[in-house]
Amino acid sequence: MLSILESQLRAVLEDLSNEQTLEFTAEDKKKAVEQFAAALDKQTTPREKEPRIRMSNVGRLPCQLQQEIQLGSPRERMPYNHWIRMMIGDCVEILVRLALDKTEVNVTSDGDDVKLDVSDTTIKGTSDIDIDGAVYDIKSCSQYAFRNKWSGGFQALYKADDFGYVGQLYGYADAQDKKAGGWIVVDKSSGEIKIVEVDATKEQEAFIRQHREQVVDLVSNNRPFQRCFEEEEETFFRKKTGGKVLNRSCSWCSFKQSCWPEAQYLPSRHSKAQSKPYKWYIEYPDDPNTER
Protein backbone atom coordinates (compact mmCIF):
# COMPACT_ATOMS: atom_id res chain seq x y z
CA MET A 1 0.00 0.00 0.00
CA LEU A 2 1.37 3.39 -1.01
CA SER A 3 1.87 6.06 1.62
CA ILE A 4 0.05 9.39 1.22
CA LEU A 5 3.39 11.04 0.44
CA GLU A 6 4.23 8.55 -2.31
CA SER A 7 0.72 8.71 -3.79
CA GLN A 8 0.79 12.50 -4.01
CA LEU A 9 4.28 12.60 -5.46
CA ARG A 10 3.41 9.98 -8.07
CA ALA A 11 0.26 11.91 -9.04
CA VAL A 12 2.27 15.08 -9.74
CA LEU A 13 4.89 13.18 -11.72
CA GLU A 14 2.16 11.42 -13.72
CA ASP A 15 0.62 14.79 -14.61
CA LEU A 16 4.01 16.08 -15.74
CA SER A 17 4.65 12.92 -17.75
CA ASN A 18 1.31 13.36 -19.54
CA GLU A 19 1.76 17.06 -20.28
CA GLN A 20 -0.86 18.23 -17.82
CA THR A 21 -0.59 21.93 -17.03
CA LEU A 22 1.34 22.60 -13.84
CA GLU A 23 2.57 26.11 -13.23
CA PHE A 24 6.16 26.56 -12.16
CA THR A 25 6.62 30.11 -10.98
CA ALA A 26 9.67 32.29 -11.48
CA GLU A 27 10.47 31.66 -7.80
CA ASP A 28 10.26 27.86 -8.34
CA LYS A 29 12.69 28.09 -11.25
CA LYS A 30 15.06 30.41 -9.39
CA LYS A 31 15.16 28.02 -6.45
CA ALA A 32 15.96 25.03 -8.71
CA VAL A 33 18.72 26.97 -10.50
CA GLU A 34 20.28 27.96 -7.18
CA GLN A 35 20.18 24.34 -6.02
CA PHE A 36 21.86 23.23 -9.26
CA ALA A 37 24.58 25.87 -8.84
CA ALA A 38 25.18 24.68 -5.27
CA ALA A 39 25.40 21.05 -6.48
CA LEU A 40 27.88 22.05 -9.19
CA ASP A 41 30.01 23.86 -6.63
CA LYS A 42 29.93 20.82 -4.34
CA GLN A 43 30.88 18.37 -7.09
CA THR A 44 33.74 20.52 -8.42
CA THR A 45 35.31 21.38 -5.05
CA PRO A 46 38.10 19.06 -3.84
CA ARG A 47 37.54 17.19 -0.61
CA GLU A 48 38.82 18.86 2.52
CA LYS A 49 42.47 18.05 3.20
CA GLU A 50 41.78 17.08 6.80
CA PRO A 51 38.67 14.85 6.78
CA ARG A 52 36.45 14.88 9.85
CA ILE A 53 33.30 13.28 11.17
CA ARG A 54 30.26 14.77 9.45
CA MET A 55 26.55 13.99 9.43
CA SER A 56 27.01 12.40 6.02
CA ASN A 57 29.52 9.82 7.30
CA VAL A 58 28.73 9.35 11.01
CA GLY A 59 26.59 6.28 10.27
CA ARG A 60 29.28 4.47 8.34
CA LEU A 61 31.30 1.51 9.55
CA PRO A 62 33.88 2.39 12.24
CA CYS A 63 36.77 0.86 10.28
CA GLN A 64 36.00 3.06 7.25
CA LEU A 65 36.08 6.25 9.30
CA GLN A 66 39.24 5.20 11.09
CA GLN A 67 40.91 4.60 7.73
CA GLU A 68 39.76 7.95 6.33
CA ILE A 69 40.13 10.26 9.32
CA GLN A 70 42.42 8.63 11.85
CA LEU A 71 44.90 6.83 9.57
CA GLY A 72 44.62 9.10 6.52
CA SER A 73 44.56 6.10 4.18
CA PRO A 74 44.26 6.89 0.46
CA ARG A 75 40.89 6.36 -1.19
CA GLU A 76 40.59 4.31 -4.33
CA ARG A 77 40.46 6.37 -7.50
CA MET A 78 36.95 6.68 -8.86
CA PRO A 79 36.15 5.62 -12.47
CA TYR A 80 35.89 8.36 -15.09
CA ASN A 81 32.06 8.29 -15.04
CA HIS A 82 31.81 8.94 -11.28
CA TRP A 83 31.40 12.72 -11.61
CA ILE A 84 28.59 12.38 -14.14
CA ARG A 85 26.79 9.92 -11.84
CA MET A 86 27.09 12.30 -8.90
CA MET A 87 25.74 15.25 -10.90
CA ILE A 88 22.86 13.16 -12.27
CA GLY A 89 22.01 12.18 -8.71
CA ASP A 90 22.02 15.81 -7.57
CA CYS A 91 19.81 16.84 -10.50
CA VAL A 92 17.33 14.05 -9.73
CA GLU A 93 17.08 15.26 -6.14
CA ILE A 94 16.45 18.84 -7.31
CA LEU A 95 13.63 17.64 -9.57
CA VAL A 96 12.04 15.72 -6.68
CA ARG A 97 12.08 18.88 -4.56
CA LEU A 98 10.48 20.79 -7.42
CA ALA A 99 7.73 18.16 -7.75
CA LEU A 100 7.13 18.10 -4.00
CA ASP A 101 6.24 21.79 -4.12
CA LYS A 102 3.30 20.90 -6.41
CA THR A 103 1.84 18.32 -4.04
CA GLU A 104 -0.33 18.97 -1.00
CA VAL A 105 2.42 17.55 1.21
CA ASN A 106 3.23 19.77 4.19
CA VAL A 107 6.91 20.65 3.65
CA THR A 108 7.91 22.29 6.93
CA SER A 109 11.58 22.93 6.07
CA ASP A 110 13.69 22.71 2.93
CA GLY A 111 17.19 22.09 4.21
CA ASP A 112 18.68 23.08 7.56
CA ASP A 113 22.28 23.53 8.66
CA VAL A 114 22.53 21.45 11.81
CA LYS A 115 25.08 20.46 14.43
CA LEU A 116 25.11 17.82 17.13
CA ASP A 117 27.50 17.61 20.07
CA VAL A 118 28.71 14.09 20.81
CA SER A 119 31.05 14.09 23.80
CA ASP A 120 33.62 16.77 22.91
CA THR A 121 33.01 16.57 19.16
CA THR A 122 30.60 18.75 17.16
CA ILE A 123 29.18 17.04 14.09
CA LYS A 124 27.80 19.32 11.36
CA GLY A 125 25.74 18.80 8.25
CA THR A 126 22.80 19.98 6.14
CA SER A 127 19.54 18.05 6.12
CA ASP A 128 17.44 17.66 2.97
CA ILE A 129 13.80 18.28 3.81
CA ASP A 130 11.22 18.10 6.61
CA ILE A 131 7.68 16.88 6.02
CA ASP A 132 5.14 17.40 8.79
CA GLY A 133 8.04 18.13 11.13
CA ALA A 134 9.85 14.83 10.39
CA VAL A 135 13.25 14.67 8.69
CA TYR A 136 13.46 13.03 5.26
CA ASP A 137 16.46 12.44 3.02
CA ILE A 138 16.18 12.41 -0.78
CA LYS A 139 18.32 9.65 -2.28
CA SER A 140 18.98 8.79 -5.91
CA CYS A 141 20.32 5.32 -6.61
CA SER A 142 21.09 2.71 -9.22
CA GLN A 143 18.48 0.26 -10.44
CA TYR A 144 20.27 -2.51 -8.54
CA ALA A 145 20.10 -0.61 -5.26
CA PHE A 146 16.47 0.35 -5.87
CA ARG A 147 15.50 -3.29 -6.42
CA ASN A 148 17.78 -4.99 -3.91
CA LYS A 149 18.32 -2.52 -1.07
CA TRP A 150 15.52 0.00 -0.84
CA SER A 151 12.68 -2.33 -1.85
CA GLY A 152 12.94 -4.19 1.47
CA GLY A 153 11.99 -1.12 3.50
CA PHE A 154 13.62 0.17 6.66
CA GLN A 155 14.31 -3.17 8.31
CA ALA A 156 16.24 -4.50 5.31
CA LEU A 157 18.25 -1.29 5.10
CA TYR A 158 18.99 -1.37 8.83
CA LYS A 159 20.47 -4.88 8.55
CA ALA A 160 22.76 -4.03 5.63
CA ASP A 161 23.51 -0.32 5.78
CA ASP A 162 27.00 -0.23 4.26
CA PHE A 163 26.79 3.49 3.46
CA GLY A 164 25.46 4.64 6.83
CA TYR A 165 22.16 6.09 5.64
CA VAL A 166 20.34 5.24 8.87
CA GLY A 167 22.93 6.90 11.10
CA GLN A 168 22.99 9.93 8.83
CA LEU A 169 19.22 10.42 9.01
CA TYR A 170 19.13 10.01 12.78
CA GLY A 171 21.98 12.49 13.09
CA TYR A 172 19.96 15.12 11.25
CA ALA A 173 16.86 14.33 13.32
CA ASP A 174 18.56 14.23 16.73
CA ALA A 175 20.42 17.47 16.05
CA GLN A 176 17.04 19.22 15.68
CA ASP A 177 15.09 17.16 18.23
CA LYS A 178 12.83 15.96 15.43
CA LYS A 179 11.43 12.63 14.32
CA ALA A 180 13.35 10.58 11.73
CA GLY A 181 10.84 10.28 8.89
CA GLY A 182 12.53 8.28 6.15
CA TRP A 183 13.82 8.50 2.58
CA ILE A 184 12.42 9.57 -0.78
CA VAL A 185 14.28 7.23 -3.12
CA VAL A 186 14.54 7.62 -6.90
CA ASP A 187 15.91 5.11 -9.41
CA LYS A 188 18.19 7.25 -11.58
CA SER A 189 17.79 5.01 -14.62
CA SER A 190 14.01 4.50 -14.61
CA GLY A 191 12.67 7.50 -12.68
CA GLU A 192 10.68 5.24 -10.34
CA ILE A 193 10.19 6.47 -6.79
CA LYS A 194 9.77 4.76 -3.44
CA ILE A 195 9.14 6.19 0.01
CA VAL A 196 10.91 4.25 2.74
CA GLU A 197 9.46 5.16 6.13
CA VAL A 198 11.38 4.63 9.37
CA ASP A 199 9.78 1.96 11.55
CA ALA A 200 12.61 1.40 14.03
CA THR A 201 12.07 -0.22 17.39
CA LYS A 202 13.23 1.52 20.57
CA GLU A 203 16.06 -1.02 20.79
CA GLN A 204 17.17 -0.23 17.24
CA GLU A 205 17.10 3.51 17.89
CA ALA A 206 19.21 3.00 21.01
CA PHE A 207 21.73 0.99 18.97
CA ILE A 208 21.88 3.68 16.25
CA ARG A 209 22.77 6.31 18.85
CA GLN A 210 25.20 3.96 20.59
CA HIS A 211 26.96 3.36 17.27
CA ARG A 212 27.33 7.11 16.81
CA GLU A 213 28.94 7.43 20.24
CA GLN A 214 31.27 4.54 19.45
CA VAL A 215 32.38 6.00 16.14
CA VAL A 216 33.11 9.41 17.64
CA ASP A 217 35.07 7.83 20.48
CA LEU A 218 37.15 5.62 18.18
CA VAL A 219 38.13 8.42 15.83
CA SER A 220 38.44 11.42 18.14
CA ASN A 221 40.46 9.47 20.74
CA ASN A 222 42.65 7.61 18.22
CA ARG A 223 41.69 4.16 19.42
CA PRO A 224 43.65 1.23 17.92
CA PHE A 225 42.43 0.35 14.43
CA GLN A 226 40.39 -2.82 14.03
CA ARG A 227 38.89 -4.30 10.90
CA CYS A 228 35.16 -4.90 11.21
CA PHE A 229 35.19 -7.99 8.98
CA GLU A 230 37.38 -10.95 8.04
CA GLU A 231 37.70 -12.73 4.72
CA GLU A 232 35.09 -15.36 3.82
CA GLU A 233 35.27 -18.83 2.31
CA GLU A 234 34.13 -18.74 -1.32
CA THR A 235 31.38 -21.21 -2.20
CA PHE A 236 30.00 -22.39 -5.54
CA PHE A 237 26.63 -24.17 -5.41
CA ARG A 238 27.09 -24.29 -1.60
CA LYS A 239 30.42 -26.09 -1.87
CA LYS A 240 33.69 -24.51 -0.78
CA THR A 241 36.03 -23.75 -3.68
CA GLY A 242 39.19 -23.33 -1.63
CA GLY A 243 39.22 -19.61 -2.37
CA LYS A 244 38.79 -16.73 0.04
CA VAL A 245 36.99 -13.51 -0.82
CA LEU A 246 36.23 -10.18 0.80
CA ASN A 247 33.08 -9.71 2.79
CA ARG A 248 30.41 -7.82 0.82
CA SER A 249 30.80 -4.71 2.99
CA CYS A 250 34.57 -4.70 2.39
CA SER A 251 34.13 -5.07 -1.35
CA TRP A 252 32.16 -1.78 -1.44
CA CYS A 253 34.66 0.10 0.73
CA SER A 254 36.93 2.76 -0.79
CA PHE A 255 39.74 1.75 1.60
CA LYS A 256 39.70 -2.01 1.07
CA GLN A 257 43.20 -2.18 -0.35
CA SER A 258 44.60 -0.41 2.71
CA CYS A 259 43.08 -3.17 4.85
CA TRP A 260 43.69 -5.92 2.32
CA PRO A 261 46.76 -5.07 0.21
CA GLU A 262 46.84 -8.62 -1.12
CA ALA A 263 43.27 -8.45 -2.51
CA GLN A 264 42.90 -8.93 -6.27
CA TYR A 265 39.86 -8.28 -8.45
CA LEU A 266 39.65 -11.45 -10.52
CA PRO A 267 37.05 -13.44 -12.48
CA SER A 268 35.31 -16.25 -10.66
CA ARG A 269 37.30 -19.37 -11.47
CA HIS A 270 34.38 -21.76 -10.97
CA SER A 271 31.67 -19.86 -12.83
CA LYS A 272 30.49 -21.44 -16.10
CA ALA A 273 29.08 -18.16 -17.45
CA GLN A 274 30.51 -16.80 -20.68
CA SER A 275 31.03 -13.44 -18.98
CA LYS A 276 32.39 -14.44 -15.60
CA PRO A 277 31.54 -12.32 -12.53
CA TYR A 278 34.48 -10.68 -10.79
CA LYS A 279 35.22 -10.91 -7.07
CA TRP A 280 37.77 -9.50 -4.66
CA TYR A 281 39.96 -12.50 -3.86
CA ILE A 282 42.29 -12.89 -0.90
CA GLU A 283 43.18 -16.42 -2.03
CA TYR A 284 42.41 -17.53 -5.57
CA PRO A 285 41.02 -21.10 -5.77
CA ASP A 286 42.63 -23.87 -7.78
CA ASP A 287 41.48 -24.30 -11.39
CA PRO A 288 38.50 -26.71 -11.19
CA ASN A 289 39.52 -28.22 -14.55
CA THR A 290 42.95 -29.23 -13.29
CA GLU A 291 43.30 -32.85 -12.25
CA ARG A 292 44.84 -33.50 -8.85
N, C-alpha and C positions, 0 to 999 in steps of 0.2 A: 504494500500500500504506500502510495506516494505521500510525503509530508506536504503540508500546506505551502511551505516555502518552495519545494521542488515543483509542485503543481503550478504555482503562479509564475515561476521562472520559465518553465517549459511553455506556458501559454504565451508569454511575451515573445519568446524565441520563435514559436510557431507562427505568430503573426508576422514577425520580421521575415521569416523564411518564405511566407506566402504573400509578401508585398502588401500587407495591410498597413494602413497609414498610422504611424506612430511619430509624434512630433518630438524631435530632439532640439532643444533650445540652444541658443548661442552659448548659454552658461554650461549646458551639458557638454557641448563640443569643446569649449575652453578647458573644462575640467579633464576631459579625456586626453587632450593634447598635452596638458601639464603633467599628467600621469605618465604619458609616453616619454616625455622629455626626462622625467625623473628616472624612469627605467633605463633609458639610454645612458644617462650619466652613471647609473649604478653598474651597468654591464660593460662600461668602457673605463672604469676606474680600477686601477690595480688594488689587490687585496692589501689590507694594512700590514705593515712590516712586522709588527708585534701582535700576533693574533691573541684574542682574549675570549673569555666566555661571554656569549651573547644569547639573547632569547632564541635566535635562530639555530643555535647549536647545543643549548643546555640539555636537551632531551636525548642527545646522541649517546652512543656507547662510551663508557669511561676511557677505554683504551684508545679510541679515536682522538678524543680531546687531549689526552696525555701526549699522544704522538704530535699533534698539531701545536699545542700551546706550551706544554712543559718541555718536550724534547726537541721541538723545532724541526721535526722530520720533514723531508721534502714530499710534497704531494706528487702524485702521478701527473704527467702531462695529459691534458684533455685532448680528444680528437678534434680535427679541424672544424667539425660541424657543431661543436659544443656551444659556441656563441650564438649561432642561429637558433638552436633549440631553446636557449635561455631567453632570447628576445621574443620568440614565438610564445613561450610560456607567459612572459610579462604582458604581451599584447592580448592574449586570451583572457587573462585576469582583468585587464582594463575593460574589455568588452562585457564581461560578466557584471562588473560594477555598473556599466552603462545600462545594461538590461535590467538590473535590480531596481534602478531608479524609476522604471516604467511599471513596476509591479505595485501591489498594494502592501507589500512587506514593510514593516516598520523598522527602517534603518535608523538606529539611534546614534551611530557614530561611524564615520568613514575614515578610519585610521587614526591611531593615537600613539604618540611617543610615550613609552612607559619605562619604568625602572623598578627593580625589585631587589631589596637588600637580602642577601643570604650570607649569614655570618658577617664577615668583614668585607664581603665582595658585593658590588653593585652591578647587577645585570641589566643591560639596556636593550631596547628593541622598539619596533614599530608594528603595532597590530594591524590587521587588514580591515575588519569591519565588524560592527556590533548590530545585532538584530534583536529587537525586543530586550535590549540590555544584556544579551549574551554574546560572548566573543566567538566569531567565526573566522576561519582562515580560508582563503580562496587558493586552491591548488590546481595546477594543470599537470597532466601526466601522460605517459605513453599508453598506448592501447593495452599493452601487457599489464601495466600496473593497474589500470582501470578495471580490467577483467579479473586479475588475480590477487590484488591487494585491497583495493577499495570496495569491491563488490561484497566482501564479507562483513562489512559494517565495522563498528568500533571494536568489537571484541577480537576480530581477526587482526585488525591493525595493532591493537594493544599487544598481542602475542608475538608479532613479528614486525616491530617498528624500527627497522635498521636506520632510518633517517631522522628519528627523534621527533616526529610530528606531534605525538601526544604530549611530550614534555614541553615542546614549544608552545602549544596552545594553552596548556595550563600555566605556563609562565606568564603569558599575556593576561590571562584571566586573573591569576592571583595578584599580579602587580596592580590591578585596578579593583580588586575585591569584587569581581564579577563572576558570573557563571560561565563555564566552558561550554559553548554551544555545539560546535562541530566544524565540519569542512564542506565547502562547496567545491566539488571536484569536477574537472572538465577533461575529457579525452581530447588531447590536442589533434589527433588525426581524424577523429570522426565528429567532434563537436558535441558528443553526448555529455549529459550532466548527471551527477548523482549527489544527493545530500547525505552526508554521513553524520548522524547525530551522536553526541556523546551519551553513552548509557553506562558509565563507570559505576562500580560498586564503591562503597566507602573504603573498603580494603584496598581497592585498586588506586583510588585517589591518594590514600596515605602512602602507597608504594611510589607513586609518581613523584610526590613531594620528597620522599626519602631519597629517591634516586638523585634528585636535584641537589640535595644537601651533600650526598656522597660525591657527586661530580665536582662540586665547588671545593670540597675539602681536598680531594685528590690533587686537583690542579693547583689551587692557590697555595697549598702547603707542600707542594713538591713531593708527594708520597712516592714510594718506589713503583716503577712501572710494572704492570701485570697485564698480560694478554687475557682477553675475556674468553677466548675460544682456543681449542686445540685442533689439530688436523683430524680428518675423519677417514675411516676405511671406505674406499670406493666399492660399490656393488654394481653388478650388472644382472638383471633379472633375479635380484635378491641374493646373489652369490658374490662373495668377496673376490675381487680381481687380483688382489695383491698390491694394488696401488693405494696411495693416500692423497687426498684432495683437501683443499681449503673448505672450511665451513662456509655456508652460504653468506653469512654476514661478513666474513672476511673477504669473500670474493668481490663484494660491492665496495669495500673500503678503499679510499684513496691512498692509504698508508700501508697497504698489505705487504709491499716489498720491503718496507722497513722492518716489519715484524717477521716476514718470511723471505729473506733474501734468496733462498734456494728455490722459491716457487717459479714454475714455468707454465705458460699458457699454451697447452698442447691439445691436439685432437684426441678424443676418446679412442683408446686403442681397441676396445671391445665392441664398439658400435658397428652395426652392419649397414648403417645409412650411407648413401652416396656422398652426402655432405655431412661429415661427422661433426657433432657438437664439440666445442672446446671447453676445457676445464682447467682450473688452476691446480696443477699437480705439485705435491711435495715429493712423492715417489711415483715414478712412472711404472705401470705394471708391465710384466713380461708380455711379449707378443703372443696372443692366444693361438696363432697358427704355427708356432714353433714347437716342435716335438721335444719332449724332455727325456 
